[in-house]
């Protein structure tokens, strides 16, 4: 209640029990908006000066340009903070006027944008009736257009900034492209793969999978889980190596520091790589000992598939999704439960371990020292 009393109380009321007033906080927000507008107009008036370093050292023009640049920096930090708080409120608000701008802002983040679209549909169910055409510029429609335009521009970016895009491309199992009936993009795709090394850092084999059962429910279920585990494995093993061989000071600022021993700190340490979505509550307490095992695992390859399955993947699945024959909702796991020989949790776990190991051995990377061995 302390923050509520401090922020929302009517300042004209001096009693110990303040009168909560929406008007008082709305007035404060109006004042903040006016201050931001004034700062932006002030900076705009100084744009004629140009870059600070284009003027003589110590000159009045250089001083004014420096003030303008500091104001712009302060505005940037303000907008960053406001967007973060806007997103936080969008998760719980009952006000569509707050939710709509947040959903539009999130269009560049697919999972989060979809999550907020669903929140809006829950908040305004009358506008989400699938039997009624909402017309253009609905959330899904604008998301599709935004994606289309971004992908169209991605081809030029790949040609102009290949070194910038290579970091992301190496972690992807494919590359976004516009596909249509009248365009053959095979050659362009192969050129992008070679230029950006698409998939070179992906935990599974990204080569052609013709006639290899790539549409199996288990692979579809495992792939995102394996990806998240791999990202976390990279972070933890790099942190462990850094602890043994500290990097030079100029490189250390990019490191995340040693792996915490305390579980609460460890959960925060792995929060983003393990749960990148804003609305994800983070790793569960009982998952932490399992995730700690990653640091001792070798790179994921066909040879190490059984070890990864036994040490981390199957234990996590048992905690998260296995359930029972009656309660399991994941199709890939229900297929195992429904086998006539599976009559106990122990049998299910054994069958799951065999199935996961087989899948990783079929679709894992060749045994060539793992990803880091290949990069070296």
N, C-alpha and C positions, 0 to 999 in steps of 0.2 A: 504493500500500500504506500510505501514511502515515495516511490517515483510518481504515483498518481497524485498524492498530496502536493508534491513539489511542482509538478508540471501543469496539472489541470485545475488547481485551486484558483478561486477568484481572489486576486491580490488585494482587493478592497476590503475583504473580510478578514479580520484579525483574530477571529476566534480559533480555539484549538480544533474545532471540527469545521474545516473549510467547506464552502458550498461549491460542489463540482459544477463547472460551467463550460459548456461547449463553446460559448461565445468568447470566453477569455482566451482559449487556446486557438480559436479561429483568428482572433485578432493578432496573436503572436505570429501565426503563420503568414498573415497578410503583411506584417512588418518585415518578416524574413524575406518574403518574396519581393517586397519593395527594395530592401537592401541589396538583394541579388541583382535586380534590374538596374539599380543605380550604379553598382560596381561594373556591370557589363557595359552600360552606356559610357561610363568614365573611361574604361579601357578602349572602347571604340573611338572615342575622341582623340586618342593618342596613337591610333594606327598609322597616321600619316608619317610618323617619325621613322617607321621601318625597324630594322634589326638594331639592337643595342650596339653590337660590335661593328656596325657600319659608321659609327661616329667617333670622333677623337676621345681619347681617354680623359675622363673627368669633365666632359662637356655637359651642358644642361640637357641637350637632346639625349645623351646616353643615360643620364639620371632618370629622365622621364620615361624612357623606354624600359629601363629596369623596373620602375614602379609598375608600369603597365603589365610587364611579364609576371611580376609577383602577384598582381591581382588576378591574372588569368590562372596562375597556379592555384591560388586560393579558391577560385570558382570551380576549377576542375575537381579539387578535393571535396568541395561542397556537393557538387552533382554526384560524385561517386558515392558519398555517404547517403544522400537522399535516395538514390536508386536502390541501395542495399536495404534501407528501411522500408521503401515501397514494396520490395519483394517480400520482406518479412511479413508485412501486413496483408499482402495479397494471399498468403497461405491461409489466413483465418477470417478475413474481412467478409462482411455481409453487404458491402457497398460495391455495386458494379462499377461506379465511377472511379474507384481505386483499382479494382481488379482488371478492368479493360486496358488501361495504359500499361500495367505490369505485364499482361499477356502479350501485348504488342512488343514491348521491350524485350521479351524472352524469345522472340521468333528465331533468333540466331542459335538458340539452344533447344534442339529438337525435343528431347525428353521433358524438359521443364516447360516448354511451350505447350506440349500436349497435355501435361498435367494441369496447367492453368486453364486450358480450353475446357477440360472436363470439370474443373471447379466452376467455371462460368456456366456451363450447362446445368450443373446442380443448383447454382444460385438463381438462374433464370430459365427454368425448365420449359416455359412456354415458347422460348425462342429456339429451342433445340429439338423441336418435334420433327422426326425424320420424314413425316408425311407432308411437311410444308416446305416449299422452296424458299430459303431465306434471301435469295437474290445474291448479287455479287458483294464482295468485301466483307463476308463473314470471317470469323477467325480462321477456320480451316482453309477457306478460299485465299485469304491474304497470306497464310503460311505457305500454301502451294506456290503462289506467285513469287513470294520472297525467295523461296528455295530455287525456283526456276531461274530467276535473275542472278542469284549468287552462283549457281552452277554454270550459267552462260559465261559469267565473268571469270570463272576459275580457269578456263582454258588459256586465257591471256595471262593470268597470273602465273601459271605454270611455265610459260615461256619467258616472262620477264623476271620472275623471282624464284628460280628453281632451288636455290640454296635455302631460301626461307621456308619453302613448302616441303622440302625433303625430310625435315624432322618429323612432321606429322605423317607424311606419306609412308614413311618406313613403318609406322605403327598401324597402318590400315591394311585390311585384307582385300580392299578394292579401292576404286577411285570414282568419285561422282562425275557423271557425264550425262548429257542430254541424249536419250535414246529414242529414236523414232523409226517408223516404218520406211521412210524414204531416205534415211541416212545410214551409211555403213561406217561405224566409228571404230572398227576393229584395228585399223592401222594407227589411228590417233591414240587409242588406248594403249597399244603396245609401245608407242613412242613415249607416252607419259610414264609408263611403268619403268622403262629403261632410264629416262631422264631423272625421275624422282626416286627410283629404287622402291617402288610401292611394295609393301609387304615384307621388306627385308628384316624388319624388327618385329614382325607379328609372331605370336607364340606358336601358331600352327602353320603347317605347310600351305602356302597360298598358290601352289601350282595347280594345273588343270586336274579336275577330279571326275573326269568322265567315267561313267559306269562303276562308280565306287560307293553308291548308296549315300550320296551327300544330303539327301533330304530326310534322313532318319530323324525321328523326334529327339533321340538322345543327343545327337550332334547339335541339333538346333538349340537344345537346352544347355548343353555344356559350353558352347563356344563363348557366350558372354561371361560366364563364370570363370573360365580359363583365362580370358583376357584380363579380367579384374585381378585375378590372383597373380598373373604375370607382371602387371604394372606394380603391384605391391611388392612382389618378389624383387623386382629391379630396385625399388627404393630401399628395401631393407638390406639387401646384399651390398648395395653401394654405400649405405650408411655404416655397415659393419666393416667394410674395407677401408672407408675413410677413417674410422676410429683407430684402425691398426696402422694406417699410413696417412697421416694428416696431409691435406692438400695445401699448396701455397696460399697465403693470405688472400691474394687477388681472386682465387677460385673458390675460397671457402664460403663466400657470401651466397653462393648458389646452393650450398648444401643445407640439409635440414637438421643437422646435428645428430648426436648419438641416439640409439634406440632407447627409449625410456624403460626402466624396470617397472615402474608403477603402472598398474593396469589402466587407471583413469587417464594418465598422461599418454600411455601407448594408444588408447582409443582415439584421443585427439590427434596424435601423431599420424595415424593412418586414416583419419577421417575422410580426407578428400580422395586419395587414390582408391580407397575401398568403397566409399559411398559418395560419388561425385555429385549426385542429385541433391538439390537444396532440401527437398522434402524428406529425404532419407534420414532416419534418426541416428544412423551410425552403427558400428559393429556392436553386437550383443556381447554381454560379459562372458558368456560361455564360449563364444567364438574366438576370443582373444588368445587362449593357449594354442588353439589350432593354427591361427594366423602367425603366431610367433615361430612356428616350425618352418615357415618358408625360408628363413634366413639360412637354414642348414641344408636346404635342398640344392641339387645341381641344376643347371639349366634344363628346361623342359624339352626333351627330345623323345624319340621313339624308345630309346633305351631306358630313359628315366621315367617313362610313363607310369609304370607300375608303382614306383616309389611315390610319385606325386598323387596318384590315386589313393594309395593306402594312407599316406601321412596327412593329406590336407583335403583333397576334393571330396572323397566319400564321407569323411567325418563332418564336413560342412553340410553336405546334402542331407545327411541323417538328422542334423540339427534343424535345418531350415525347411526342407520340403518333403522328406520321406513319409512322415505321418504313419498311417496304417492302411491296410487294404480298404477300409471304409472311408478314411478321411483324406487320403492323398489326392491332390487336385492336379498335379503336374502329369500331363499325358505320357511323357517319356518314362516316368517312374511308375505310373499305373500299369504300364505294359509289363513291368517286372512283377509287380504285386499280383497281377492276374494270372501269372503262370501257375499251373496246377501244382507244381512242386514247391512253390513258395508258401509256406504255412507259418512261418515265424519271422521275427525281426532279424534274427541272426542269419537265416537263409537269404532274406531279402538283401541284407548288407553284403553277403558273399557274392550274390548274383550281380549286385550293383558294382562292386569292385571289379569283377571280371568284365562287365560291359563297359565301364569307364576306361579300364586299361586297354581293352581291345580297340575302342574308339580312338584313344590318344595314340596308340601305336599305328593305327591306319592313317590318321590324318596329322600326326605330329611331324616335327621337322626331322630330317635325317640326323644320324648320330655323328655330327662333325664338330663337336665341341660346343653345341648350342649356339644361340644367337651371338653371344660375345665372341665365341671362337670364329664364327663366320665373319664378324665385323673386323676381327683382328687380321 
